[in-house]
Amino acid sequence: MSFKSIVRELKELKDGIGSISRRGGESRHWPSRSKSHVVPDQAPSEPEVIEQSPWANLPPELLLDIIQRIEESGTTWPARTAVIFSALVCRSWREITKEIVKTPEQCGRLTFPISLKQPGSRESPIQCYIKRDRATSTFLLFHGLVPSEGEKDKLLLAARKMRKATCTDFVISLVANDFSRASNTFVGKVRSNFLGTKFTIYDSQPPCESVIQPFSRSTRRFHTKQVSPRLPACNYNVSSITYELNVLRTRGPRRMHCTMHSIPISAIQEGGTAPTPLSFANSFDELLFSTPGSKGKESVAGTSSTSFPATPVLSPASGERLTLRNKAPRWHEQLQCWCLNFKGRVTVASVKNFQLVAAVDQSPNVTSEEQEKVILQFGKIGKDIFTMDYQYPLSAFQAFAICLSSFDTKPACE
């Protein structure tokens, strides 16, 4: 059997599984209520028995070779969807797929949703772009160099800006049509102060073992949807962003500092590692990227297992936290403007454009190359289109959250 026919049968099998899951999900759908309702803590009912696929009986050696070929052939989206289909066949296929697919730090590719919480590549930046919709106050993060024809780029994350009396929230989700904090697609949020000079990034789960204190565990309000007790009921403070005040109202770029509470400074030292979660710790564990059959909301595996990062837990004894600062631009006399070398990835001048580097001046344990390396860069390329390139030790979620802070109004900084 040819390799193309194998991939074709995987897609047909996946569509069949998706239709079964949707039919089964209709009977378990929570009815709407007039007020918040919390589901009692009880054992879930036995899932429907689905006929096992004949593909599950393949010899392990042959199965390993098939999935390796699929993984090597689908290096970019949408071709990489075949890797997702492989994980949807059955449990044995899923386990082998998880063993073969590497983290973004190791291979530089994004595959499963947990990849968005894992550090980026050490070798080269992962290139993405952000589309802003002013009418709906939403921001969509896509994987790719620039928008392609046909709107076929892979959606990674979505955010919605919500103004309040004393602050502004950016709620981040895995999908573009559900920003409820009670949803299993909620991954975190960004909150500003009244002046827009300080921002706090909250993660829906701890990036490392319960060292970071949760925010508002007992006071969090649920929306008018039923909420499973396994869903996250707190937010974890993983980063703080500060924009310097412009008291003299002088023209020039913004100055910002980012303190990464979940990443130690040793992560950028030789032999250092950053916290790397291996799976979601909640009921959306192993949630797959959205596909035409599942729409990104259906769980593939059980939710009983909880995995913490294999790297050391960040504690007060772990040392100093990593701090990032914006790279200072230079004044161009001929152009009469501030300039930074974005290597062709930014084409429109904007006060929002920035590059972040590690704030470790003259540190003996950090090489000069690491001190000059741009960890995150963000800039404008068109009307409501911005590029976002990030690399180790930041994750896509952390980089996206930092870039969202640039979209908020900052009257005291400009």
C-alpha positions in Angstrom: 0.0 0.0 0.0 1.4 3.4 -1.0 2.1 6.1 1.6 -0.5 8.5 0.1 -3.2 5.8 0.4 -2.3 5.4 4.1 -2.7 9.1 4.8 -6.0 9.1 2.8 -7.4 6.2 4.9 -6.2 8.0 8.1 -8.2 11.1 7.1 -11.3 9.0 6.3 -11.0 7.2 9.7 -10.6 10.5 11.5 -13.7 11.8 9.9 -15.6 8.7 11.1 -14.3 9.1 14.7 -15.2 12.8 14.6 -18.8 12.1 13.6 -19.2 9.4 16.3 -17.8 11.8 18.9 -20.2 14.5 17.8 -23.2 12.2 18.0 -22.1 11.0 21.4 -21.5 14.6 22.6 -25.1 15.7 21.8 -26.5 13.6 24.6 -23.9 14.8 27.1 -24.2 18.5 26.2 -24.9 20.6 29.3 -28.3 22.5 29.2 -28.3 26.2 29.6 -29.2 27.5 33.1 -30.3 30.9 34.3 -27.5 31.0 36.8 -24.1 29.5 37.4 -24.1 25.8 38.1 -21.2 23.6 39.2 -21.3 19.9 38.3 -21.0 17.6 41.4 -17.8 15.7 41.7 -18.8 12.2 40.5 -17.3 9.5 38.5 -17.8 9.9 34.7 -20.0 7.5 32.9 -18.5 4.8 30.8 -17.7 6.0 27.3 -19.4 4.4 24.4 -17.6 1.4 23.0 -16.2 2.3 19.6 -15.3 -0.6 17.2 -11.5 -0.9 17.2 -9.8 -0.1 13.9 -7.9 -2.9 12.1 -5.0 -0.4 12.0 -4.5 -0.9 15.7 -3.3 -4.5 15.1 -0.3 -3.5 13.0 3.1 -4.8 14.3 4.9 -2.1 16.4 7.9 -2.0 14.1 5.7 -1.3 11.1 3.6 1.2 13.0 6.7 3.0 14.1 8.0 3.3 10.5 4.6 4.5 9.2 4.3 7.3 11.8 7.9 8.3 11.4 7.3 8.8 7.6 4.2 10.7 8.3 6.0 13.0 10.8 8.9 13.6 8.4 6.7 14.4 5.4 4.4 16.9 7.2 6.9 19.5 8.4 4.5 22.5 7.8 0.8 23.2 8.1 -1.6 22.1 6.6 0.4 19.0 5.7 1.2 18.4 9.4 -2.5 17.6 9.9 -1.6 14.0 9.0 0.3 13.8 12.3 -2.8 14.8 14.2 -4.8 12.2 12.3 -2.3 9.5 13.3 -2.9 10.3 17.0 -6.6 10.0 16.5 -6.6 6.4 15.2 -6.4 4.6 18.5 -4.5 4.5 21.7 -1.5 2.6 20.4 -1.1 5.0 17.5 -1.4 7.9 19.9 1.3 6.7 22.2 3.8 6.1 19.4 3.0 9.5 17.9 3.7 11.2 21.2 7.0 9.4 21.4 8.0 10.4 17.9 6.9 14.1 17.9 9.5 16.3 19.6 9.0 19.5 21.5 9.4 22.9 19.6 12.7 23.3 21.4 14.1 20.1 19.8 12.5 20.3 16.3 11.3 23.8 15.9 7.8 22.7 14.9 4.3 23.1 16.5 2.1 20.1 16.5 -0.2 19.6 19.6 -1.8 22.4 21.6 0.7 21.8 24.5 3.4 22.9 22.1 2.0 26.5 22.6 3.1 26.3 26.3 6.5 24.8 25.6 9.7 26.9 24.8 10.5 27.6 21.2 13.4 26.5 19.2 17.0 27.3 20.3 18.3 27.4 16.7 16.0 29.8 14.9 12.9 31.8 15.6 9.4 30.4 15.1 7.8 32.9 12.7 4.1 33.9 13.2 1.8 36.8 12.5 -1.1 38.5 14.3 -4.3 39.8 12.7 -6.2 42.5 14.5 -10.0 42.9 14.1 -10.9 46.3 15.4 -14.7 45.7 15.1 -14.7 42.7 17.4 -11.6 43.6 19.4 -10.0 40.3 18.7 -6.5 39.3 17.8 -5.6 36.0 16.0 -2.2 34.4 16.0 -1.3 32.4 13.0 1.6 30.2 12.1 3.5 31.4 9.1 5.6 34.2 7.6 2.8 36.4 6.3 -0.9 35.9 5.5 -1.4 33.5 2.6 -4.1 33.4 0.0 -7.2 31.6 0.9 -6.9 32.1 4.6 -5.5 28.6 5.1 -2.8 29.4 7.7 -2.9 27.5 11.0 -4.6 29.4 13.8 -2.6 29.0 17.0 -4.2 31.3 19.6 -6.9 33.9 19.7 -7.5 36.8 22.2 -10.3 39.3 22.9 -9.8 42.7 24.4 -12.3 43.4 27.2 -12.3 46.9 28.7 -13.3 47.4 32.4 -13.6 50.4 34.6 -10.1 50.2 36.1 -8.2 47.8 33.8 -8.2 46.0 30.5 -8.2 42.2 30.0 -7.0 40.2 27.0 -8.6 36.7 27.3 -6.6 34.1 25.4 -8.2 31.0 23.9 -7.4 28.1 21.6 -10.3 28.9 19.3 -11.6 32.2 17.9 -15.3 31.8 18.8 -15.2 31.0 22.5 -13.5 33.3 25.1 -15.3 32.1 28.2 -13.1 31.5 31.2 -15.2 28.4 32.0 -14.4 26.8 28.6 -11.9 24.0 28.1 -10.2 26.2 25.5 -9.3 29.0 27.9 -5.5 29.1 28.3 -4.8 32.4 30.1 -5.2 36.2 30.1 -3.3 39.5 30.3 -4.5 42.2 32.7 -3.4 45.9 32.7 -3.5 48.5 35.4 -5.5 51.8 35.0 -2.7 53.7 33.2 -1.7 50.9 30.9 1.9 50.9 32.3 1.9 47.5 34.0 0.6 44.2 32.7 0.3 40.8 34.4 0.2 37.5 32.4 -1.9 34.7 34.0 -1.7 31.1 32.9 -4.6 28.7 33.4 -2.2 26.1 34.8 1.1 26.2 36.7 4.0 26.0 34.3 5.9 24.3 37.0 5.0 22.4 40.2 2.7 24.7 42.3 5.5 27.2 43.2 3.8 30.2 41.6 0.9 31.3 43.7 -2.5 31.1 42.1 -4.5 34.3 41.6 -8.0 34.6 43.1 -8.7 30.9 43.6 -11.6 31.5 46.0 -13.0 34.7 44.3 -13.0 33.7 40.7 -16.5 34.1 39.1 -17.9 31.5 36.8 -20.0 32.5 33.8 -23.5 31.2 33.2 -22.3 27.9 31.9 -22.0 24.6 33.8 -18.4 24.1 35.0 -16.7 20.8 35.5 -14.7 20.7 38.8 -11.7 19.5 36.8 -11.5 22.7 34.8 -9.0 25.3 36.1 -10.4 27.5 38.9 -7.5 29.8 39.3 -4.9 31.8 37.3 -1.2 31.7 37.8 1.0 34.8 37.6 3.8 33.8 35.2 5.0 37.2 34.0 4.9 40.9 34.7 5.4 43.6 32.0 6.3 47.2 32.8 6.4 50.2 30.5 8.4 53.2 31.6 6.6 56.5 32.2 7.3 59.3 29.7 7.2 62.2 32.1 8.7 64.7 29.7 6.6 63.6 26.8 9.6 63.2 24.5 9.2 61.5 21.2 10.8 58.1 21.0 10.2 54.3 21.3 8.5 52.7 24.3 10.8 51.3 27.0 9.6 48.0 28.5 10.8 45.3 30.9 9.4 41.8 31.2 10.0 39.7 34.3 9.4 36.0 33.6 8.4 34.5 37.0 8.3 31.0 35.6 11.7 31.0 33.8 15.0 31.2 35.8 17.9 33.1 34.4 19.9 29.9 34.3 17.7 28.8 31.4 19.8 31.0 29.0 23.1 29.9 30.6 25.2 27.1 29.1 23.5 23.8 29.8 20.4 25.5 31.3 16.8 24.4 30.7 13.4 26.2 30.8 10.2 24.6 32.4 8.6 22.4 29.7 5.1 21.1 30.5 4.4 17.8 28.8 0.6 17.9 28.9 -2.3 19.9 30.0 -3.0 19.3 33.7 -6.8 19.7 33.3 -9.7 18.1 31.6 -8.5 19.4 28.2 -5.4 17.2 28.5 -4.1 16.3 25.1 -6.6 18.5 23.3 -5.7 18.5 19.7 -5.4 21.4 17.3 -8.7 22.3 15.6 -9.4 20.2 12.5 -12.5 20.2 10.2 -13.9 17.2 11.9 -13.3 18.1 15.6 -13.3 22.0 15.6 -10.5 21.9 18.1 -12.7 21.1 21.1 -12.8 17.4 21.5 -10.5 15.5 23.8 -8.7 12.5 22.5 -7.4 10.8 25.7 -8.6 10.5 29.2 -8.1 13.2 31.8 -6.9 11.3 34.8 -3.2 11.8 34.2 -1.4 15.0 35.2 2.1 15.7 34.0 4.5 18.2 35.3 7.7 19.4 33.6 10.7 17.2 33.8 12.9 20.3 34.3 13.7 21.6 37.9 10.9 23.4 39.6 11.4 27.2 39.9 11.6 28.0 43.6 13.2 30.9 45.6 16.3 28.7 45.8 16.5 28.4 42.0 18.1 31.8 41.7 17.2 35.0 39.8 14.2 35.1 37.4 14.8 36.0 33.8 14.2 39.6 32.8 13.8 40.8 29.3 14.2 44.4 28.1 13.5 46.1 24.7 16.6 46.5 22.5 17.5 50.2 22.3 17.0 51.5 18.7 19.5 53.9 17.0 18.6 57.3 15.5 19.0 57.4 11.8 20.1 60.9 10.7 19.0 60.6 7.1 15.6 59.0 7.7 15.1 61.1 10.9 13.6 58.2 12.8 14.5 55.5 15.3 15.6 52.2 13.6 16.0 48.6 14.5 17.2 45.7 12.3 14.2 43.4 12.0 15.8 41.5 9.1 13.0 42.3 6.7 10.2 41.0 9.0 8.9 44.5 9.8 8.1 47.0 7.0 5.9 49.8 8.6 7.1 52.2 11.3 5.1 52.0 14.5 5.5 52.8 18.1 4.4 49.2 18.8 7.5 47.7 17.1 10.0 46.2 19.5 12.7 43.6 20.1 13.3 41.9 23.4 16.7 40.7 24.7 17.8 39.3 28.0 18.6 42.0 30.6 21.9 40.4 31.8 24.5 43.1 31.1 28.0 41.9 31.8 26.9 38.6 33.3 29.8 36.1 33.6 27.6 33.1 33.2 25.8 34.3 30.1 27.7 34.5 26.8 27.8 37.7 24.8 25.9 35.9 22.0 23.0 35.1 24.3 23.0 38.7 25.6 22.6 40.0 22.1 20.1 37.3 20.8 16.7 38.7 20.1 14.3 36.4 22.0 11.1 38.1 20.8 10.4 40.6 18.0 7.1 42.2 17.1 6.3 44.7 14.4 3.8 46.0 11.8 3.8 45.0 8.2 0.4 46.3 7.1 -3.0 47.6 8.3 -3.9 45.4 11.3 -1.2 42.9 10.4 1.8 42.3 12.7 4.6 39.8 12.7 5.7 37.9 15.8 8.9 35.9 15.9 9.9 34.1 19.1 12.5 31.5 20.3 13.8 29.8 23.4 13.1 30.2 26.3 9.7 31.8 25.5 6.7 29.8 24.5 4.1 30.9 21.9 1.6 31.7 24.7 4.1 33.9 26.6 5.2 35.7 23.4 1.6 36.3 22.3 0.7 37.6 25.7 3.6 40.1 25.7 2.7 41.3 22.2 -0.9 41.8 23.3 0.3 44.3 25.9 1.5 46.5 23.1 -2.0 46.9 21.7 -3.4 48.6 24.8 -3.6 52.4 25.1 -0.7 53.9 27.0 -1.2 57.7 27.4 1.4 57.9 30.1 4.2 56.2 28.0 3.9 58.1 24.8 
